[in-house]
């Protein structure tokens, strides 16, 4: 996968904290920022999926009978630990 350099402006305190964490973790500031960017994008994807799921349930609510049957089935098949 190719990489592209991106200019990001950060305040001195944030750079210091990133450098300290990178040092503690044995990685680079760039790697921490890449991981942070991925985490932000993943969180946005999860939020979008959750919003879509909630909207679907508002359009077509769960059938209470189906929920009741699923609950009974789960209870009946749950192992006794």
N, C-alpha and C positions, 0 to 999 in steps of 0.2 A: 504494500500500500504506500503510495507516495505521500509525502508530507509537505506542508506549506508553512512557511514562517508567517506568523501573524503578530502584529505589534499591539500590545495591550499595555495600557497605562495603569499602574498600581501605586498606591501611596507607600511611603517608606516603611511604615509599620507593617503593612501587609507583606511586603517583600521580605522583611526581617523574619516574620513569623513563618512564611513559606520556606525560607532558607533553613530555619531551625528545624522544622518538621522534616524537610528533605534530608537533612543531615542525620537526624535521629532514625529515619527509615532507610537510610543508605540508598537514596534515589536522588533525582534531580528536581529542581523547581519546575522545569518543563513537564516532567512526568506527572508531578502532582497536579499541575494545571490541566493536563490532558485528562487525567482521571476525574478531576472535578467537572470538566466540561461534559464528559460521558455521563457522570452521575446526574447532572442537571438535565441533560437530554433524556436519559432514562426515566427520571422522575416526571418530566413533561409527558412522555409517552404513556406512562402508567396513569397519570391524571386524565389524559385524553380518553384512554380506554375505560376508565372508571366512569367518566362523564357520559360516554356513549352507552355503557351498561345501564346506568341509572336512567337515562333517557328512554332506553328500550323498555325498562320495567314500568316507566310512567305511561308509555304508549300501550303496552300489553302487560297489565299487572299479573303477578303470580296467582295461579289458581290455588285457593286455600286447601282444596282437597288434595292436590298434588303435593303441596308442602306437608300436609298431615301424613299422607301415605309414605313419603320419603323419610319423615321423622320416625314413623313406626318401623319401617324397613331397617333403617340404620340402628335403631334400638334393638331390634330382634336379631340382627346379625353381628352386633358388637361383641367382641370377645370378652369373656369374664376374666379380668386380670386380678 
